[in-house]
């Protein structure tokens, strides 16, 4: 594969600081994309939402990421050409391939896979060496220990080994909690960094029963923050775990813990750290970017929010004014595709200037680190090799990410309907899951990369048409509620055997209309339908969804049709909806 270096020298860097100190930095025509100019006295490197992808991946960014209400047309709700125009990226460049879905199928063979821990290790080591000892910190924003068959099999233990070798010094969590407290604490005992989560507390009953906690007096389950001396400055890092773990996932995994955004507790912690002479305060967040933007307007004293959860790759920080100053909000993509580089100029008790770059991790431009590559090979053998047998060939691009639909989700829904003999299928709108190019084999490893969770059991149940509409309305409100604090993560539930119209800007109960069966008949409110699904909040006894999908692929191959489209209303001109290419 021929890689043209000039394609990698498009815009990859931009920086913002407080209004009085705002400056912009672009990558110059340097000898290497990764020769990042040294700046300031503290460098923070930020990974998030890698979802256990140890090897380089293909991952198509969304062509639908709608903002509603005040978020209409604002980052992160920009896709396609609107994204390129906003950040000054050339349409045929490597950056356009990394950051958008434009011409993804043509660009993927040209620019190759991104990410991979061996390549990240090389890049991270270089960026840390460039600034010298004791002047950098590597942090992870969560969703590190989930997303592949191997990490599911090891309950996250493989990723602890990889994180330790990579040198992660602090992290927070989301899917990590779905392994349950025993496995989570077992992994944390082996993790060489610090697990931070200021917003996880014991329930009243658990506190009464003296359940384990970092701070029994307050009920905080985990260490809330850490202070590191970097470049002669005291940098505080606060962990903000995903606030809705017991809502988005079965409560049985975390029965003794409560979560939440917990603004008041966060503000008190920031004030305490400032009182103890922290020169800079960083929030390592798994809230999602819309939530972080609102949080930044309400909690004062935070210099930068390093965000995750929504998988948004945003090249420039968003500056948010609040009662006492400005907070910069970032989000660093997913699957190991990007590495955030935050350079701070820190004087006594405050940050005076900032530069930020979100670097795409092009695997073909980075020599893989030998030690990390050896570790990955050792961990993945022999199990992953057993999952690499071909189940079928991809008849077209298989991808997941997008507000409403993806071809990989269509495949899962088709498998559920076919193998479980139902009229309709529902599949969760997870954002993780890598892409498979047309013509490539689809393996069990690929299937597990879409389905590897701790509650994978399938189910079949009867639901009325009214019940189905209620489910769609509830999930849609979670996705498009005008109040970011009421958005609890994920994209729209995927459907098979059914189409509908959605008006994202409407209120709950009025967004979903024109529900129609594949046979052209309207979905009758009073009629009962046989529905298949997986990832239920309640325990189920069906086969794991990965076995259902694998059986379907062996018997029928991949579907040849396109993506299951959802009709949309009220979104004309929304830059979160890409024009057809």
Order of alpha helices (4+ residues) and beta strands (2+ residues): beta-alpha-alpha-alpha-alpha-beta-alpha-alpha-beta-alpha-beta-beta-alpha-beta-beta-alpha-beta-alpha-beta-alpha-beta-beta-beta-beta-beta-alpha-alpha-beta-alpha-beta-beta-alpha-beta-alpha-beta-beta-beta-beta-alpha-beta
